[in-house]
Amino acid sequence: MRAIISGGGTGGHIFPAVAIANAIKAKYADAEILFIGAKGRMEMEKVPQAGYKIEGLWISGLQRRFTWKNFLFPLKVICSTLKARRIIKRFKPDIVIGVGGFASGPTLEAAARLKVPTLIQEQNSYPGITNKMLASKVDKICVAYDNMTRWFNASKIEFTGNPIRQMISSLTNKREDAIKHFSLDPNKRTVLVVGGSLGARTINESITTGLNYFVENDIQLIWQTGKGYFEKAKEQSATINSKNINVFEFIYEMDLAYSVADIIISRAGAIAISELCIVGKPTILIPSPNVAEDHQTKNAMALVDKDAAILVKDVDSRNTLLAQLDMLIKDEDKQRRMSENILSLGIKDADERILKIVEGLVK
C-alpha cells in the first residue's frame, strides 16, 4: 500500500489525516505514506512529529479582502499542481487522499488527471470550497453529516464520520491520572475551555472577564488559550492568585483534559465536535465567525437541534457565556440529558470505515 495524504492548515484537517495514516499503518505495516502540505502551515511541523514524511507546496488561499497577494494565487496554483504531479509520478501511490486545506486542491487535481484513485474526506456539514471543486473529479467522498447530496453526487458519498485522535477514543480509567496531571481537587467541579489548536480570541476574552466567577463558585478551570493569548491569560490569572485557574498554551494530553472535565466550552470545528461526541460531556459551543460560509454554526446546529449542546454566538459570548455556563452547572438534569444525546452521535471507527473504502478503490 502506497498512499499520499494531502491537506492541513489547522488541527481540524491534520488530526483526521494522521488518523487515516495510522489506520493504514496498523493494517499494512509495510505501507509507504507520504504527506503533501502547504509550506509555512501547521502540517509541516505536526506531521513529522507524528512520524510521517511531508513535502510542501507553495500554496495559500485567496484573501477575502483586496490585497496584492491575491494576484499571486493563479501562479501558486499552477506551480503547486506541477510540483504535486512530479511528486505523484515519482512516488507512484496506489491512492491519493485529500482532507481539505490549501494543499489538497492541487494534489488531488494532479492525481485525478494522472488516473490515480482518489478520495476526499469532508469533515464539515458545509463543504469547503476546495472539496466542492474537487467533488466531480474524485472517486469517493467520505462525509460525517447527513444531507450532503446538496453538494456531492450521491453515488460517490460514503458516510464514515470523522476520524479522531486515537487517545480520545477511550477515556475509561483516565480521570485519576488527569487529576494528578493537572493538580486538581477531585471533589471540585471542573470546566475545560478550548478554542481550537490556534486559540480563540473571543472565548479567551470572555473567560478573562469572568475569572472571578470560577473563584467565587469554587470551580476549577482548565484553559487552553493558544499561543497568541497565553501570556496575557497568565498575567490575568496571576492577579486572581487561585489554584482553581490552570492556564495552558496548548494541551497535548487532551484525553486527560476531556476525562476530568464536567463541562466543556469549545469552538465548533468539525473534528472538535466529532471528539466531543465520543467524550460525551455537557458542551457549550461558540462557533468561529471567521470561517467560510459560517460552517461552524452549521456544525453546531447539528448538535443543538438534537439537544446535545448549547450554542452561544461569538458576538454574544462576552456578555452571555458565563450566564449560560452558570445555568448549565446548576441544572444537573440538563447536563445528564445533553451527555446522553451527544454520546448517541459519536462514531469511534471512522478511520477503519475510511480504510475499507481505500481498500476498495485500490483493488
C-alpha positions as CSV (number, residue, x, y, z in Angstrom):
1,M,0.0,0.0,0.0
2,R,1.4,3.3,-1.1
3,A,-0.6,6.4,-0.1
4,I,-0.4,10.1,-0.4
5,I,-2.4,12.2,2.0
6,S,-2.8,15.9,1.4
7,G,-4.2,18.9,3.2
8,G,-3.9,20.7,6.5
9,G,-3.8,24.3,7.8
10,T,-5.5,23.6,11.1
11,G,-5.7,20.7,13.6
12,G,-9.1,20.1,12.1
13,H,-7.5,18.9,8.9
14,I,-4.3,17.4,10.3
15,F,-5.8,15.2,13.1
16,P,-8.0,13.2,10.7
17,A,-5.2,13.0,8.1
18,V,-2.9,11.4,10.7
19,A,-5.7,9.1,12.0
20,I,-6.2,7.8,8.5
21,A,-2.4,7.3,8.1
22,N,-2.3,5.4,11.4
23,A,-5.2,3.2,10.4
24,I,-3.4,2.3,7.1
25,K,-0.1,1.5,9.0
26,A,-1.9,-0.5,11.6
27,K,-3.2,-2.9,9.0
28,Y,-0.4,-2.7,6.5
29,A,2.9,-2.5,8.5
30,D,5.0,-2.1,5.3
31,A,2.8,0.7,3.9
32,E,4.6,3.8,2.4
33,I,2.8,7.0,3.3
34,L,3.7,10.5,2.1
35,F,2.0,13.7,3.1
36,I,1.8,16.8,1.0
37,G,1.1,20.1,2.8
38,A,1.4,23.8,2.3
39,K,4.7,25.5,3.1
40,G,4.6,27.5,6.3
41,R,1.5,25.9,7.6
42,M,1.0,23.8,10.7
43,E,1.1,20.4,9.0
44,M,4.8,21.0,8.1
45,E,5.6,20.7,11.8
46,K,2.8,18.4,13.1
47,V,3.0,15.7,10.5
48,P,6.8,14.9,11.1
49,Q,6.0,14.9,14.8
50,A,3.5,12.1,14.1
51,G,6.3,10.2,12.4
52,Y,5.5,10.8,8.7
53,K,7.3,12.4,5.8
54,I,5.9,15.5,4.2
55,E,6.6,17.7,1.2
56,G,5.4,21.3,1.0
57,L,3.7,23.2,-1.9
58,W,3.9,26.9,-2.4
59,I,0.1,27.4,-2.0
60,S,-2.2,29.6,0.1
61,G,-5.9,30.6,0.0
62,L,-7.4,33.7,-1.6
63,Q,-7.7,36.6,0.8
64,R,-11.2,37.9,1.4
65,R,-10.1,41.5,1.4
66,F,-8.4,43.1,-1.6
67,T,-4.6,42.6,-1.5
68,W,-1.7,42.2,-4.0
69,K,-1.1,38.7,-2.7
70,N,-4.3,37.6,-4.5
71,F,-2.5,38.3,-7.8
72,L,0.0,35.5,-7.0
73,F,-2.8,33.0,-6.4
74,P,-3.1,31.7,-10.0
75,L,0.7,31.3,-10.2
76,K,0.8,29.4,-6.9
77,V,-1.9,27.1,-8.2
78,I,0.0,26.3,-11.4
79,C,3.3,25.8,-9.6
80,S,1.8,23.7,-6.9
81,T,-0.1,21.5,-9.3
82,L,3.0,20.9,-11.4
83,K,5.0,20.0,-8.2
84,A,2.3,17.7,-7.0
85,R,2.2,16.0,-10.4
86,R,6.0,15.4,-10.1
87,I,5.7,14.0,-6.6
88,I,2.9,11.7,-7.6
89,K,4.8,10.4,-10.7
90,R,7.9,9.8,-8.5
91,F,6.1,8.2,-5.5
92,K,3.7,6.1,-7.6
93,P,0.8,6.0,-5.0
94,D,-2.0,3.4,-5.1
95,I,-4.3,6.1,-3.6
96,V,-4.3,9.8,-3.0
97,I,-6.4,11.1,-0.1
98,G,-7.4,14.8,0.4
99,V,-8.6,16.0,3.8
100,G,-9.2,19.7,2.9
101,G,-6.9,22.7,3.2
102,F,-4.8,24.6,0.7
103,A,-2.5,21.8,-0.5
104,S,-5.2,19.2,-1.2
105,G,-6.6,21.1,-4.2
106,P,-3.5,21.0,-6.4
107,T,-2.6,17.5,-5.2
108,L,-6.0,15.9,-5.9
109,E,-6.3,17.7,-9.2
110,A,-3.0,16.3,-10.3
111,A,-3.8,12.8,-9.1
112,A,-7.2,12.8,-10.9
113,R,-5.5,13.8,-14.1
114,L,-3.0,11.0,-13.7
115,K,-5.8,8.5,-13.2
116,V,-4.7,7.6,-9.7
117,P,-7.6,6.5,-7.4
118,T,-8.7,9.5,-5.3
119,L,-10.8,10.1,-2.2
120,I,-11.6,13.2,-0.2
121,Q,-12.7,13.4,3.4
122,E,-15.1,16.3,4.2
123,Q,-15.2,17.0,7.9
124,N,-17.9,19.7,8.0
125,S,-21.6,19.8,7.5
126,Y,-21.0,22.5,4.9
127,P,-18.2,21.6,2.5
128,G,-15.1,23.7,2.0
129,I,-14.5,25.3,-1.4
130,T,-11.6,23.0,-2.2
131,N,-13.7,19.9,-1.7
132,K,-16.6,21.3,-3.6
133,M,-14.3,22.0,-6.6
134,L,-12.7,18.5,-6.4
135,A,-16.0,16.6,-6.0
136,S,-16.6,16.0,-9.7
137,K,-13.1,14.7,-10.2
138,V,-12.5,12.3,-7.3
139,D,-13.8,8.7,-7.0
140,K,-15.2,8.7,-3.4
141,I,-16.2,11.4,-0.8
142,C,-16.3,10.4,2.8
143,V,-18.6,12.6,4.9
144,A,-19.6,13.0,8.6
145,Y,-23.0,14.6,8.3
146,D,-26.3,13.7,6.6
147,N,-27.8,15.6,3.6
148,M,-24.5,16.1,1.8
149,T,-26.2,15.3,-1.5
150,R,-26.9,19.0,-1.8
151,W,-23.2,19.4,-2.8
152,F,-22.0,16.0,-3.8
153,N,-23.0,13.2,-6.2
154,A,-24.9,10.6,-4.1
155,S,-23.1,7.7,-5.9
156,K,-19.8,9.0,-4.5
157,I,-20.8,9.7,-0.9
158,E,-19.8,7.3,1.9
159,F,-20.9,8.1,5.4
160,T,-17.9,7.4,7.6
161,G,-17.9,10.0,10.3
162,N,-14.7,12.0,11.1
163,P,-11.5,10.2,12.3
164,I,-10.4,11.3,15.7
165,R,-7.2,11.0,17.7
166,Q,-6.7,7.5,19.0
167,M,-6.1,8.7,22.6
168,I,-9.6,10.2,22.8
169,S,-11.4,7.1,21.5
170,S,-11.4,5.7,25.1
171,L,-11.3,7.7,28.3
172,T,-12.0,4.8,30.7
173,N,-10.0,5.0,33.9
174,K,-8.2,8.2,32.9
175,R,-9.8,10.5,35.5
176,E,-7.4,9.7,38.3
177,D,-4.3,10.3,36.1
178,A,-5.9,13.6,34.9
179,I,-6.4,14.8,38.5
180,K,-2.7,14.2,39.2
181,H,-1.5,15.7,35.9
182,F,-3.5,18.9,36.2
183,S,-3.1,19.0,40.1
184,L,-6.8,19.2,40.6
185,D,-9.1,18.6,43.6
186,P,-11.2,15.5,42.8
187,N,-14.1,16.9,44.8
188,K,-14.5,20.2,42.9
189,R,-16.3,20.7,39.5
190,T,-14.0,21.3,36.5
191,V,-14.7,23.3,33.3
192,L,-12.5,22.8,30.3
193,V,-12.2,25.7,27.8
194,V,-10.5,25.0,24.5
195,G,-10.6,27.3,21.5
196,G,-9.1,25.0,18.9
197,S,-5.4,24.4,18.0
198,L,-4.8,28.1,17.2
199,G,-6.8,29.5,20.2
200,A,-9.9,31.7,20.0
201,R,-9.8,35.4,20.9
202,T,-13.4,35.9,21.8
203,I,-13.5,32.8,24.1
204,N,-10.3,33.9,25.8
205,E,-11.6,37.4,26.4
206,S,-14.9,36.1,27.7
207,I,-13.1,33.8,30.2
208,T,-10.7,36.6,31.2
209,T,-13.6,38.9,32.2
210,G,-15.2,36.0,34.1
211,L,-12.3,34.6,36.0
212,N,-13.7,35.7,39.4
213,Y,-16.8,33.6,38.6
214,F,-14.6,30.4,38.9
215,V,-13.0,31.6,42.1
216,E,-16.3,32.7,43.8
217,N,-18.1,29.4,42.9
218,D,-15.1,27.2,43.7
219,I,-15.0,25.8,40.1
220,Q,-11.7,24.6,38.6
221,L,-10.8,25.8,35.1
222,I,-8.5,24.1,32.6
223,W,-8.0,26.8,29.9
224,Q,-6.2,26.3,26.6
225,T,-5.5,29.7,25.2
226,G,-3.5,29.2,22.1
227,K,-0.1,30.8,21.6
228,G,-1.3,34.4,20.9
229,Y,-3.2,34.9,24.2
230,F,-1.2,32.7,26.6
231,E,1.0,35.4,28.2
232,K,-2.0,37.7,28.7
233,A,-4.0,34.9,30.2
234,K,-1.1,34.0,32.6
235,E,-0.9,37.6,33.7
236,Q,-4.7,37.9,34.3
237,S,-4.8,34.6,36.2
238,A,-1.9,35.6,38.4
239,T,-3.8,38.6,39.6
240,I,-6.6,36.2,40.8
241,N,-4.0,34.1,42.5
242,S,-6.2,31.0,42.7
243,K,-5.3,27.3,42.4
244,N,-8.6,26.9,40.6
245,I,-7.3,28.6,37.4
246,N,-5.0,26.4,35.2
247,V,-3.7,28.1,32.0
248,F,-2.1,26.3,29.1
249,E,-0.8,27.5,25.7
250,F,-1.6,24.1,24.2
251,I,-2.9,20.9,25.8
252,Y,-1.2,17.8,24.4
253,E,-2.9,15.4,26.8
254,M,-6.5,16.2,25.6
255,D,-7.6,12.7,26.6
256,L,-6.9,13.6,30.3
257,A,-8.5,17.0,29.9
258,Y,-11.6,15.6,28.5
259,S,-11.8,12.8,31.1
260,V,-11.7,15.1,34.1
261,A,-14.0,17.9,32.7
262,D,-17.6,18.1,33.9
263,I,-18.5,20.8,31.3
264,I,-16.6,21.7,28.1
265,I,-16.6,25.1,26.3
266,S,-15.3,24.8,22.7
267,R,-15.2,26.1,19.2
268,A,-17.4,24.1,16.8
269,G,-14.8,22.8,14.3
270,A,-15.8,19.5,12.8
271,I,-13.1,17.4,14.4
272,A,-13.7,19.1,17.8
273,I,-17.4,18.1,17.5
274,S,-16.6,14.6,16.5
275,E,-14.3,14.2,19.5
276,L,-16.9,15.8,21.8
277,C,-19.5,13.2,20.6
278,I,-17.1,10.5,21.8
279,V,-16.3,12.2,25.1
280,G,-20.0,12.7,25.9
281,K,-19.8,15.7,28.3
282,P,-22.2,18.6,28.5
283,T,-20.9,21.1,26.0
284,I,-21.2,24.8,25.1
285,L,-20.2,25.6,21.5
286,I,-19.1,29.0,20.3
287,P,-18.7,28.8,16.5
288,S,-16.0,30.8,15.0
289,P,-17.3,33.6,12.7
290,N,-14.0,33.6,10.8
291,V,-14.6,30.6,8.6
292,A,-16.0,30.1,5.1
293,E,-19.8,30.0,4.8
294,D,-20.2,30.1,8.6
295,H,-19.8,26.3,8.6
296,Q,-19.0,26.1,12.3
297,T,-22.5,27.4,13.1
298,K,-23.9,24.7,10.8
299,N,-21.8,22.1,12.6
300,A,-23.0,23.3,16.0
301,M,-26.7,23.3,15.0
302,A,-26.5,19.6,14.0
303,L,-26.0,19.0,17.8
304,V,-28.2,21.8,19.2
305,D,-31.2,20.5,17.1
306,K,-30.8,17.2,19.0
307,D,-30.5,18.9,22.4
308,A,-26.9,17.6,22.5
309,A,-25.2,21.0,23.0
310,I,-25.8,24.7,23.8
311,L,-24.8,27.3,21.2
312,V,-23.5,30.8,22.2
313,K,-22.9,33.1,19.3
314,D,-19.4,34.5,19.1
315,V,-20.7,38.1,19.0
316,D,-22.7,37.4,22.3
317,S,-20.0,35.5,24.1
318,R,-18.5,38.3,26.2
319,N,-22.0,39.1,27.6
320,T,-23.7,35.7,27.8
321,L,-21.2,32.8,28.0
322,L,-20.8,32.9,31.8
323,A,-24.6,33.1,32.3
324,Q,-25.1,30.1,30.1
325,L,-22.3,28.2,32.0
326,D,-23.9,29.1,35.3
327,M,-27.3,27.9,34.1
328,L,-25.8,24.6,32.9
329,I,-23.8,24.0,36.1
330,K,-27.0,24.4,38.2
331,D,-29.1,22.2,36.0
332,E,-27.9,18.6,36.5
333,D,-30.9,17.1,34.7
334,K,-29.9,19.1,31.6
335,Q,-26.3,18.0,31.9
336,R,-27.4,14.3,32.1
337,R,-29.7,14.7,29.1
338,M,-27.1,16.5,27.0
339,S,-24.5,13.9,27.8
340,E,-26.8,11.1,26.7
341,N,-27.8,12.9,23.5
342,I,-24.2,13.8,22.4
343,L,-22.9,10.3,23.1
344,S,-25.5,8.9,20.8
345,L,-24.0,10.8,17.9
346,G,-20.4,9.5,18.3
347,I,-18.6,7.4,15.7
348,K,-15.5,5.7,17.0
349,D,-14.4,3.7,13.9
350,A,-14.4,6.4,11.2
351,D,-10.7,5.7,10.4
352,E,-11.5,2.0,9.8
353,R,-14.5,2.8,7.7
354,I,-12.4,5.1,5.5
355,L,-9.7,2.4,5.3
356,K,-12.2,-0.1,3.8
357,I,-13.2,2.5,1.1
358,V,-9.5,3.0,0.4
359,E,-9.0,-0.8,0.0
360,G,-12.0,-0.9,-2.3
361,L,-10.5,1.8,-4.6
362,V,-7.0,0.3,-4.6
363,K,-8.4,-3.2,-5.6
